[in-house]
Amino acid sequence: DPQAGAMIRSLFVSKQAAEKGARRPAGIAPAPTKKLGMLGAGLMGAGIAMVSAQAGIEVVLLDRDLAAAEKGRQYTADRLAKRRTDPQKAEEILARIKPTSDYADLAGCDLIIEAVFESRDIKATVTKATEAVVGADTIFGSNTSTLPITGLAEAWSRPDNFIGIHFFSPVEKMPLVEIIVGKKTGPQ
């Protein structure tokens, strides 16, 4: 039926094109993330922190208080234990996740991903607090699934450095990320 045809196209044809960089802007060199600032240590933020740390990326996991951030880090510890990950490997992964409630710890991050409560006001508040520490040249991504990226980018002084990075849940089981550009998102 038409749904099966659409799924085949999405899962095979479009996926292969995406993996080959079909929509990648021409002339822009890859910029691998070395240090990720993860805003929000709930289910989504903790999952993004986990897969990022597993990929070798240093993660600053920020939440409203240290206990919430530590709970987000514990999410990774629990999943690794459940999978019976080699203890030394698990410690290496966990060592890459730094829980914090202090925005100053975001200094030096080359990518920020926000996964806080789906409220435009809350997102604007954390966006501005983050920019005060990292600067406007940092790439800022929102994990929102309901709010328009162009509107959220108004809280960042350089909307060309603002993008949607929507992970699917649970992050560690769904290797799919949707990239959403706003009206002013630049090619970088």
N, C-alpha and C positions, 0 to 999 in steps of 0.2 A: 504494500500500500504506500501512499505518498509519504507517510511518516517514516517508514523503514528506509525509503530512498533518501530522505533528508538526513537521517541518522548516519547512513553509510557515507554520504558526502561529507558530513561534519567530522565523523570519526576517522575517515581514511584520507580522502582527497584534501580537504581543508587543513587537516592536521599536518599532513606531509608538506604542504605549501608553507604553513606557519613555521614548521621546524627548519625550513630552508631560508627563513627570513623574508618571506614574500611581502610583508608590510613594514619591514624595517626601513627607516628613512635612509636614503642614499647619502653617502659621505659622512655618516656619523659613526665614529669608532666605538666599539663596545667599551663599556665602563663598568667592569665587574665591581660589585659591592664588597668592600672589605669590612666595613663596620656599619651595622644596621641599628637604627633606633626604632624600637617597637613600642608604640604608644598603646597601652591597654594590654593587660595580662589575663584577660578572660579567655574563653574557649578559643576564639579566633586568634587573638594575640599570642597566646601560649603555643598554639599549633604552628603559627608562622615562625615564632622564635625557635621552636624545635627543629623544623625542617631547615631553617637557615643555619643553625648551629651544626646540624648534621652535614650540611654542605661546606662547612669550614669557615663560616662567616661569624665574626664576633658580633654578639647581640647585646644591646643595652635594653632591658625589658623594664619599661616604666609604667607604673600605675599610681593611683591616688595615694596609696600608702605602701610602705615596705612589705607589710604582711601580704597584701594582694599581689605584689610583684613576686614575692617568694613563692606564693601559691602557684603562680604561672610557671615558674621554673620547676616546681615540683611536678607539674603536669608532664614535663619531659622525663624526669626521673622515673615516674610511675610507668610511662609507656615503654621506656628502655628496659626496665625491670621485667615488665610483662612479656616483652619480646626475648627476654634472656640474653640481652646484649652483653658482650664481653665487658666485665667490670672496668677494665682499664679504658676501653673505648668509650664506655658510658661516661666516665669521669672526664675524658677529654671533651666530649660533647657538652656536658654540664658546665665545664670550666669556661666555655665560650658564652654562656648566658649570665649576664650580670643584672640581678634584680635591683631596682632602685625606685625611689619616689622623688628624686632630685633631677630637675631638668638640666642642671649643669653637667650631669654625666653624659648628656647627648653630644657634647662638644666632640668634634672629630668624626661624627657619623657622615657618611657620604649618601646615605639613603635613609629616609624616615618613612615608616608605614604606620598609619593611624588606624586603630581598630577599637575605637571607644564607642560609647552608647550612640545610637542613631538619632542624634539631636544636632541640628545645625549649630545651635548656640554652644553646646559642649565641644563640638568639633572645632569651631572657630576659636574658642578659648585655648584648647591644647595646641592648635596650629600656631597661634600668635606666641604662646609661651615657648614653643619649640624654636620658632624663627629667631627669637631674641637670643638664643644660645648658639644655634648652628649657622645662622645667616641665610640669606635669600638664595645663594647659589646652590644650596643642597637640594636634591630632588625630594619632593614630598609626595607621598602616595597615600590615598585614602582607600581603605578596604570596604567602603560603603557599598551596599547593594541596593539602596533605595533613594539616596539623595543625589541630585545632579552635580557632577564634578565641576562644571563651570561656576555654579553658585558657591560651592565649597572653596574654590580657588580664590575667591574674593578676600579670604582671610590671610592669604599669603601675598607678600608684596610683589613677587614675580610669578604670576600665574602661568608663565611659560615653563616653569619648573614644577608644576603641579599636575598630577595624573591620578587616575583611578587604578588601583591594583587590587582586584577582587579575587580573593582566594575562595575556594569552595570548601565546605565543611563535611567531615573533619579533614583538616588541612593535610595531615600526615597520610591519609588514605585516598585523597582525591588530588592527584597530580595535575591539576588544572588551574590556571590563573588567567583571569580575564583582564586585559589592559583596556582602560577607557580613557580616551583623550577628551579634554574639555575644549571649548572654542578657542582658548588661547594657549593650549599646551603646545610647547615647541618640539622640534624634532629631537633634541638632546634627551 
